[in-house]
């Protein structure tokens, strides 16, 4: 690899160019992973010499790039092959004629990935070129996925898409699409197999070049795929074989699950069973996408399942294949973002539409994907300033009432492209859109109560006033400092560089100054502990609030976020080394299948205050809990009081168990409430605390 310039572009594509002085790099990889180019923004030229025998008569040969970040020009032996664009899209080139000319070959690739800039974005790179923290300075350019040589017969399967449209216990209806590339006009036989067993065979006539074919398949007595909370996850292999003169020319296979997805007012149902979705936003395993091991990638999905989550939103990117395979196998549902984030330039529309089609072909067979989102936060509002919150909030609301090119044009083109390819799942045009005219119907909500605006308790107040704002909350939370080390000189506390914490690690220091002021902490460790405590309290209370609104009107939530792809002061509950923060443990406790909870008591109460706190029980199990008993014990220095409520808790419901009323006793210090739910073998507990004080005369 070497930095590209005009001389190299002219000479280095030739087979006899001397590249002995070039840097040796590993593919897959990103160019910044090489020490000599750690600060480079490209473009870069790659060369690879290889030897291969010419293909036999009747055989064809292809070179496939599984992932180039982000644009490229490709030559083989000096002959131009094409200009692929899109980091997650596989690109294949026919090199049959060129590889017949000899044994020795040189593949040359110029790769470009312009650095992220302010203003509208001109590339479909999603969170990999975000405007904050490490992603703002990291350039992911390079050949980040394998490059392979593939040999086929005269007809190759260029694309193969499998979608399960609907299913029940007697029959599954599967839609199939293939793009076949033929070297000449000919008749072929197309055979479809399910788990290795031929189930259909048909003859078709092909023209020279690309041929698009659609057909359907009915599978009798299917083994249904379920989310982890509802059942098992059997997977089915569906294969297409193209036979030319009785011999298999090429074959392609997809592993899928037979299930039906339906959404009604942001409540999801799988195979007719509705499910309250408890989830989190999933960021890339690493910004250095190629360096993450398969086990590291898979581990993020396993962590979500262990935390009791039903859903991950693949936020602002298309992830590595291991994410989707793990979600299919573990029964974790996915909301898949197309990698458009923030304001995009008009020039991106053509590529966005084409890459959206490719995304469906690449991922559509995964049963775990329950929804597409075309664009995250198309307005690109900067809500990070702590001052002028009321004015900024009003400006944001008004901004959602007027058409913009991103929301009104780009997002609808991408949505239409996805829905044309995949009619089995819904596609939301834009995430985080507030209710707007003429229908006053927004999408999922990005709410920052208790962090960028308002108070933690404002979520409950807004839910009462504008219920549709909490139908599905896809972003909420607070930032905190991780336990894993950051490249920060903490010995200089409190004269630490706040600007660097923001620019390098994404810390919203103006918000911290209001919520968890560094000036109030005696040390870095004390501040870190305080930030994690605040984040955990917010996560716990807001998840409890949303679960109390189960189906009335809330269909679920995704916390922002599960993980960090790089060292950061962020919203994640697992840091860049996957060390759990306090908020992760709060998330686990708040997402148990059976949760007993009560209204959050005030942070501070005064002797003589009258408390009226409702007690609720959420049952996510598919069975009724009866008979059930809820016990509440209030304790303070020198005394206690208890309450008990009995009854039945229906399956998949939230019920109000009762209400406790208490006059704050004559005491100082902590006032605690311990809740315990029992129903047969099912036991759930919870704990709340507040402080009692005396007002001065």
C-alpha positions, 0 to 999 in steps of 0.5 A: 500500500502507498498514498495515491498521487497522480504519478502512481495512478498512472503507473502503479496499475501496470503489472510490471510496476516496482512496488518493492518500496511500498508498505506491507499491510494486511487485508482485511484491515484499515489503512490507519492500522498501519503505524506509518499511516495512522493519521492518513485520510487517503486515498491509498493504492493497494497492489496484490500479485498472485498466480492462478491457472486459467479457468477451464473451458466453460468456467467463469472467474470472479473477484469479490470484495466483501467490503471496501471503505468507502469508494474504490477504483479497481484494475486487474493487469491494468484493465479497469474493472469498476468503481465500487461504492458502499462500505458494507456492500459486496462487489463482484467483477467478472475476470474470466477473460483476463485470467485466461491470458496468463498465470501471473496477475496484479490486482490494483485498488485505489481506495478513498474515504474522505475525512468527516467534515462539518455540514451535510454528509456526502457518504453513506457511512453512518456512525463510523464518521460521527461528529463527536468523540473518536469517530470524528477523527477516525478515518475507517478507509481501507479494504476491511473485509476479505477479497476472494477469487470465485469460480463458477460455471457459465451461469452464476448466482449474483444475488439471492434474497430470501424473505418469509412473508407469512407463516403459521403452524401449517404453512410458511410462505417464502419469497425468493429472488435471484439475479443470475449472470449468464455468459450467453443466451441459454436454458437452465434448470433452477432447483430450490432446496430446503435443508438440503432436500429438493422441493421445487425445480423449474426451467427458465430461459436466460438472456446474456448478462443479468437476469432477475427472477422471482418465485415463491415457495410454500413450506409445509408444517414449518418449524417456527422461529421465535424471539427468545422470550417466546420460544425456540429458534430453529433455522432453515437453510434455503438453497438455489442451484442453477443447472446447465446441461444437468451440471450445477453451474453455481449455487447460493444458500441462505439460513433463515427462520420461518416467522411472521412480523407485524407492527401495530402502533409501535407494538410488535407481534411475532407469529401473532404473539405480541411482545413488549420490546426491552432493548438497547442501541448497538454501536459497532464493536470497534471503530476499527471494524476489521480488527474485531474478532468474531468472538468479540462481535458475537459477545455484544449480542450475548451480553444483551441476551444475558441482560434480559433484552429482547431487542437491539437496534443496530444503530447507524450502521450495517454490522459485521455478519456475526451480529446477525448470525448471533441474533438469529441463533439467540432469538434477539430481535433487531431493528436495522438502521440504514447508515444515514445519520444527520443531515445528508447532501443532495448528491447522496440520494442515488447511492443511498437508494442503491445501497438500500436495495443491497442492504435488503439483499444482504440481510433480508433473510435474517429472521431477527430483523423486525424493522428497517429505519431509513435515516436516523435524526435527519434534522441533525439538530445539535442538542448538546448545549445546556443553555437555552433549553426551552428556546432550543426545544421550541426550535426543534419542535417547530423544525419538525413541522416544516418540510426538509429535503432530508425528511421529505425527499431523501428519506422517502426515496430510501424507504420506498427502495427498501419496501420495494425489495422487502414487503415483509417488514415495515420501514420507518423513514426517519427516526426521532421525528416528533409529531408533525402536520398534517397527521400529527403522527411522529415516529419513534422518540429520542428523549433526553429528559434528565440529561439534555433537558428537563428532569428525570421525572419529566418522562412520566409527565410528558407520557400523560400529556402526549402519549404518542411520544412514548409509543416507542422510545428509541433513545434515552439515557445519560453519559457517564465516565467508564471504569476502563482507563482513558488517555487522561492525566487525572493527577491534575484534577480538578484542572483537567482539560474539559475541552479534550474530554469533549473533543476526544471522548465525546463528553458533553461537559456543559451538561455534566456541569448541570447534572454531575458537576466535576467541581463538586467532586474531590477526585477523578474517581469520585466524579466517575462514581457520581456520573455512573450513579446518576446514569444508573438512577436515570436508566432504572427510573425511566425503564420502570416508567416505560414498562408501567406504560406497557401497551398503553401506549408503549410498545418498547424501548431501546436504551442509548446505548449498550456498548462503546466502539472506542474509549469514550465518556458516553451513554453506554452501559458497557464501556470500550473494554466491555466493563459493566458500568453501574447502569448495566446492573440497573438495566439488568434489574429493570428488565427482569421478566417479572418486575414489582415497582412503585412510583419513585419517591421524591429525592428529599422529603420533609417530616410531615409530608404525605406520600401516596405511591402506587405499586405496579407489577409487570408480568412479561411471562406467557402465563398468569401469576396466581395467587400473587402477593405484594409486600411493601415495608417502609423503614426509617430510624426507629420504626417501620410500616408494612402493606400487603396486596393480593390478587392475580397478575394476567399473562403479558400485562402490567397491573396496579397492585395498590397504593401506599400512603405514608406520613413522613415520620419524625426522623432524620436520615434515610427512608427506605421502601422494600418491595417483594412479589411472590407467586408460587416459585416466582419471586421479585424484589425492588428497593427505593430510598429517599432522605428525610430532612427538616426545613429551617425555621 
